[in-house]
Amino acid sequence: MKKLTGISLFIFFCIVSSILTAGLVFYQNKNNTNIGQTNTNQVSNNVSTTSSTSSISVLDSQVVLKHNTISDCWMIINNKVYDLSNYATAHPGGTRNVTNYCGKEATVAFDTKGKNRPHSTYANNLLDQYYVGDFNQQIDQKTIDQNLQKIKTTSLPTMYRNEEDD
């Protein structure tokens, strides 16, 4: 009889623990969704490009800094964040001209091309295709993911007018 009571109490404890855990997880997920939708004062400073949550984040320098390699290259140009990962190897001035600024502020470099000459209108229009969001913008992960997906499907230009212009 003592064994049966012990087993019954153990099973009861397991069931109650499972219900409480499931309820806590559901409650926490519900709160995270509500916070992301209604409370923009509590903003996370991290952006994960692989996350599918709809949390609100800020595209700040810490986030951009995480994307600092040729295969994952974000940069800030004129207070906008761009993902140039796909474009870096196609840059007419060479990959190094892009990768030197991955994860960094690159406005001066873009505006002067390092030679006190601005990029062409063509290059500025091309840059628009790689837009992720505004620098220090509060943005939800879903929007970031949509922008990144659009960037990934952007085809690279096949012909450049003149290397000096771009």
C-alpha positions in Angstrom: 0.0 0.0 0.0 2.9 2.4 0.8 4.4 1.7 -2.6 1.1 2.4 -4.4 0.8 5.7 -2.5 4.4 6.6 -3.3 4.0 5.9 -6.9 0.6 7.7 -7.1 2.2 10.8 -5.4 5.1 10.7 -7.8 2.8 10.5 -10.9 0.7 13.3 -9.4 3.8 15.4 -8.8 5.0 14.8 -12.4 1.6 15.8 -13.9 1.4 18.9 -11.8 4.9 19.9 -12.6 4.2 19.4 -16.4 1.1 21.5 -16.2 2.9 24.3 -14.3 5.8 24.3 -16.7 3.6 24.4 -19.8 1.6 27.2 -18.2 4.7 29.2 -17.4 6.1 28.7 -20.9 2.8 29.8 -22.5 2.5 32.8 -20.1 6.1 33.9 -20.8 5.6 33.6 -24.6 2.4 35.6 -24.4 4.1 38.3 -22.3 7.1 38.5 -24.8 4.7 38.9 -27.7 2.7 41.6 -25.8 5.9 43.5 -24.8 7.1 43.4 -28.4 3.7 44.8 -29.7 2.8 47.3 -27.0 5.7 48.4 -24.9 8.5 50.0 -27.0 10.1 51.5 -23.9 11.7 48.2 -23.1 13.7 47.6 -26.2 16.3 44.9 -26.7 19.6 46.0 -28.1 20.3 42.6 -29.8 19.2 41.5 -33.3 19.5 37.9 -34.3 19.0 37.4 -38.0 18.1 33.8 -37.5 15.4 34.4 -34.9 11.8 34.3 -36.0 10.4 36.2 -33.1 8.7 39.5 -33.5 10.5 41.3 -30.8 11.4 45.0 -31.1 15.1 45.7 -31.4 17.3 48.7 -32.2 19.7 48.7 -35.1 22.6 50.3 -33.2 26.4 50.1 -33.5 26.6 47.0 -31.3 24.3 45.1 -33.7 26.1 46.3 -36.8 29.5 45.4 -35.2 28.3 41.7 -35.0 28.2 41.6 -38.8 31.9 42.3 -39.6 33.0 39.6 -42.0 32.9 39.3 -45.8 30.2 36.7 -45.6 28.1 38.7 -43.1 28.9 42.4 -43.8 26.7 45.1 -42.5 27.7 48.8 -42.5 26.3 52.2 -41.6 26.2 54.7 -44.4 24.4 58.1 -44.0 22.6 56.8 -40.9 21.2 53.8 -42.7 22.2 50.1 -42.2 23.0 48.1 -45.2 23.8 44.4 -45.7 26.5 44.2 -48.3 27.4 40.5 -47.8 26.3 39.5 -51.3 27.8 42.6 -53.0 31.2 42.7 -51.4 32.9 40.3 -53.8 31.3 42.1 -56.8 32.4 45.6 -55.9 34.3 47.1 -58.9 36.9 48.7 -56.7 37.7 45.4 -55.1 36.5 43.3 -52.1 38.9 45.0 -49.7 37.2 48.4 -50.2 34.0 46.9 -48.8 35.3 44.5 -46.2 37.5 47.2 -44.5 34.2 48.7 -43.3 32.1 45.6 -42.4 30.5 46.1 -39.0 31.4 49.8 -39.0 30.4 53.4 -39.8 31.3 53.9 -43.5 29.8 57.2 -44.5 33.0 59.0 -45.1 34.5 56.1 -47.1 31.4 55.8 -49.2 31.0 59.6 -49.8 34.7 60.0 -50.8 35.7 56.6 -52.1 38.9 57.2 -50.2 39.9 59.6 -53.0 37.8 62.6 -52.2 35.4 61.7 -55.0 31.8 60.7 -54.4 30.2 57.6 -55.6 27.9 57.9 -58.7 24.1 58.2 -58.7 24.2 54.6 -60.0 26.1 53.4 -57.0 23.7 55.3 -54.6 20.7 53.7 -56.3 22.5 50.3 -56.1 23.0 50.8 -52.4 19.3 51.2 -51.8 18.8 47.5 -52.7 20.8 46.4 -49.7 18.9 48.5 -47.1 18.2 46.8 -43.7 16.9 49.7 -41.7 17.7 53.1 -40.3 20.6 53.4 -37.8 19.2 53.5 -34.2 15.8 52.6 -35.5 13.4 50.6 -33.4 12.5 47.7 -35.7 10.8 44.4 -35.2 12.6 41.2 -36.2 10.0 40.3 -38.8 10.8 43.4 -40.7 14.5 42.8 -40.5 14.0 39.2 -41.7 11.9 40.4 -44.6 14.5 43.0 -45.6 17.3 40.5 -45.4 15.3 38.0 -47.5 14.7 40.7 -50.1 18.5 41.5 -50.1 19.4 37.8 -50.6 17.2 37.6 -53.7 18.7 40.7 -55.2 20.7 39.9 -58.2 24.1 41.4 -58.6 24.6 43.9 -61.3 26.2 42.3 -64.3 27.8 45.3 -65.8 29.3 48.5 -64.3 29.4 51.7 -66.2 32.9 52.8 -65.1 34.9 51.8 -62.1 35.7 55.5 -61.5 31.9 56.2 -61.3 31.1 53.5 -58.8 
